Amino acid sequence: SVLNQWTYHARLYAAAKYCTTQPDMDLVQLVSFGCGVDAITTDETREILHEGGKLYTQLKIDEITNLGAVRIRLRSLFAALEEQEEKRRAAAQKEG
């Protein structure tokens, strides 16, 4: 829903869209500070993934980032993905 004239944006949005077509793929967006270009791409990337039934995860990376926090975010993502897969299996089992 944004006017896209930059290569970086186009590649990011294409990657998000492609990710929604792949059952074994998810996307994690790495940003510096979450402002400027990141502010625009964050909302659009989140929307593309959400519409495709995928979870959106963003990691802010800068010179003072604590890697422990990154690990926690990734573990949370993996747990959410696992929960999502269990719900899909349960729904498929009820149908079949």
Short mmCIF file of the C-alpha atoms (twelve columns), coordinates in Angstrom:
data_MODEL
# 
_entry.id   MODEL 
# 
loop_
_atom_site.group_PDB 
_atom_site.id 
_atom_site.type_symbol 
_atom_site.label_atom_id 
_atom_site.label_alt_id 
_atom_site.label_comp_id 
_atom_site.label_asym_id 
_atom_site.label_seq_id 
_atom_site.Cartn_x 
_atom_site.Cartn_y 
_atom_site.Cartn_z 
_atom_site.pdbx_PDB_model_num 
ATOM 1  C CA . SER A 1  0.000   0.000   0.000  1 
ATOM 2  C CA . VAL A 2  3.031   2.305   -0.200 1 
ATOM 3  C CA . LEU A 3  4.534   3.964   -3.260 1 
ATOM 4  C CA . ASN A 4  7.734   2.047   -3.743 1 
ATOM 5  C CA . GLN A 5  10.579  3.665   -5.687 1 
ATOM 6  C CA . TRP A 6  13.632  2.244   -3.939 1 
ATOM 7  C CA . THR A 7  15.421  -1.021  -4.662 1 
ATOM 8  C CA . TYR A 8  15.851  -1.898  -0.972 1 
ATOM 9  C CA . HIS A 9  12.125  -1.560  -0.344 1 
ATOM 10 C CA . ALA A 10 11.253  -3.544  -3.454 1 
ATOM 11 C CA . ARG A 11 13.542  -6.423  -2.494 1 
ATOM 12 C CA . LEU A 12 12.288  -6.510  1.094  1 
ATOM 13 C CA . TYR A 13 8.631   -6.513  0.045  1 
ATOM 14 C CA . ALA A 14 9.308   -9.172  -2.609 1 
ATOM 15 C CA . ALA A 15 11.060  -11.317 0.008  1 
ATOM 16 C CA . ALA A 16 8.114   -10.933 2.393  1 
ATOM 17 C CA . LYS A 17 5.642   -11.801 -0.355 1 
ATOM 18 C CA . TYR A 18 7.711   -14.832 -1.409 1 
ATOM 19 C CA . CYS A 19 7.941   -15.945 2.206  1 
ATOM 20 C CA . THR A 20 4.135   -16.082 2.379  1 
ATOM 21 C CA . THR A 21 4.128   -18.641 -0.445 1 
ATOM 22 C CA . GLN A 22 6.566   -20.984 1.304  1 
ATOM 23 C CA . PRO A 23 5.260   -23.149 4.153  1 
ATOM 24 C CA . ASP A 24 8.756   -23.753 5.541  1 
ATOM 25 C CA . MET A 25 9.940   -20.142 5.486  1 
ATOM 26 C CA . ASP A 26 9.622   -17.155 7.791  1 
ATOM 27 C CA . LEU A 27 11.138  -13.689 7.707  1 
ATOM 28 C CA . VAL A 28 12.949  -11.718 10.398 1 
ATOM 29 C CA . GLN A 29 13.552  -8.040  9.597  1 
ATOM 30 C CA . LEU A 30 16.768  -6.556  10.959 1 
ATOM 31 C CA . VAL A 31 16.693  -2.788  11.522 1 
ATOM 32 C CA . SER A 32 19.107  -0.243  12.947 1 
ATOM 33 C CA . PHE A 33 16.969  2.123   14.945 1 
ATOM 34 C CA . GLY A 34 13.410  1.644   13.727 1 
ATOM 35 C CA . CYS A 35 13.114  5.124   12.262 1 
ATOM 36 C CA . GLY A 36 13.537  6.681   8.824  1 
ATOM 37 C CA . VAL A 37 13.394  4.013   6.127  1 
ATOM 38 C CA . ASP A 38 12.811  1.333   8.752  1 
ATOM 39 C CA . ALA A 39 9.613   3.027   9.898  1 
ATOM 40 C CA . ILE A 40 8.124   2.733   6.413  1 
ATOM 41 C CA . THR A 41 9.315   -0.784  5.631  1 
ATOM 42 C CA . THR A 42 8.306   -2.127  9.038  1 
ATOM 43 C CA . ASP A 43 4.610   -1.383  8.602  1 
ATOM 44 C CA . GLU A 44 4.433   -2.614  5.014  1 
ATOM 45 C CA . THR A 45 6.455   -5.779  5.672  1 
ATOM 46 C CA . ARG A 46 4.299   -6.567  8.714  1 
ATOM 47 C CA . GLU A 47 1.141   -6.114  6.616  1 
ATOM 48 C CA . ILE A 48 2.401   -8.343  3.769  1 
ATOM 49 C CA . LEU A 49 3.335   -11.120 6.192  1 
ATOM 50 C CA . HIS A 50 0.112   -10.794 8.188  1 
ATOM 51 C CA . GLU A 51 -2.034  -11.018 5.048  1 
ATOM 52 C CA . GLY A 52 -0.093  -14.145 4.079  1 
ATOM 53 C CA . GLY A 53 -0.667  -15.776 7.474  1 
ATOM 54 C CA . LYS A 54 2.918   -15.335 8.654  1 
ATOM 55 C CA . LEU A 55 4.294   -13.856 11.864 1 
ATOM 56 C CA . TYR A 56 6.278   -10.617 11.744 1 
ATOM 57 C CA . THR A 57 9.462   -10.402 13.796 1 
ATOM 58 C CA . GLN A 58 11.790  -7.425  13.912 1 
ATOM 59 C CA . LEU A 59 15.199  -7.270  15.553 1 
ATOM 60 C CA . LYS A 60 16.802  -3.916  16.255 1 
ATOM 61 C CA . ILE A 61 20.533  -4.270  15.813 1 
ATOM 62 C CA . ASP A 62 23.008  -1.551  16.767 1 
ATOM 63 C CA . GLU A 63 26.390  -1.309  18.446 1 
ATOM 64 C CA . ILE A 64 24.958  -1.749  21.941 1 
ATOM 65 C CA . THR A 65 22.513  -4.562  21.266 1 
ATOM 66 C CA . ASN A 66 22.620  -7.305  23.842 1 
ATOM 67 C CA . LEU A 67 22.754  -10.633 22.003 1 
ATOM 68 C CA . GLY A 68 20.862  -12.219 24.866 1 
ATOM 69 C CA . ALA A 69 17.824  -10.144 23.924 1 
ATOM 70 C CA . VAL A 70 18.168  -11.269 20.296 1 
ATOM 71 C CA . ARG A 71 18.240  -14.915 21.391 1 
ATOM 72 C CA . ILE A 72 15.110  -14.413 23.496 1 
ATOM 73 C CA . ARG A 73 13.258  -12.828 20.556 1 
ATOM 74 C CA . LEU A 74 14.256  -15.666 18.245 1 
ATOM 75 C CA . ARG A 75 13.264  -18.301 20.813 1 
ATOM 76 C CA . SER A 76 9.901   -16.564 21.166 1 
ATOM 77 C CA . LEU A 77 9.479   -16.616 17.389 1 
ATOM 78 C CA . PHE A 78 10.284  -20.328 17.235 1 
ATOM 79 C CA . ALA A 79 7.827   -21.065 20.057 1 
ATOM 80 C CA . ALA A 80 5.087   -19.066 18.300 1 
ATOM 81 C CA . LEU A 81 5.772   -20.876 15.026 1 
ATOM 82 C CA . GLU A 82 5.600   -24.226 16.792 1 
ATOM 83 C CA . GLU A 83 2.290   -23.268 18.411 1 
ATOM 84 C CA . GLN A 84 0.933   -22.147 15.042 1 
ATOM 85 C CA . GLU A 85 1.954   -25.491 13.487 1 
ATOM 86 C CA . GLU A 86 0.302   -27.457 16.306 1 
ATOM 87 C CA . LYS A 87 -2.951  -25.548 15.716 1 
ATOM 88 C CA . ARG A 88 -2.766  -26.334 11.994 1 
ATOM 89 C CA . ARG A 89 -2.206  -30.033 12.724 1 
ATOM 90 C CA . ALA A 90 -5.125  -30.120 15.161 1 
ATOM 91 C CA . ALA A 91 -7.414  -28.411 12.650 1 
ATOM 92 C CA . ALA A 92 -6.323  -30.813 9.904  1 
ATOM 93 C CA . GLN A 93 -6.905  -33.774 12.214 1 
ATOM 94 C CA . LYS A 94 -10.460 -32.596 12.986 1 
ATOM 95 C CA . GLU A 95 -11.222 -32.250 9.269  1 
ATOM 96 C CA . GLY A 96 -9.773  -35.659 8.378  1 
# 
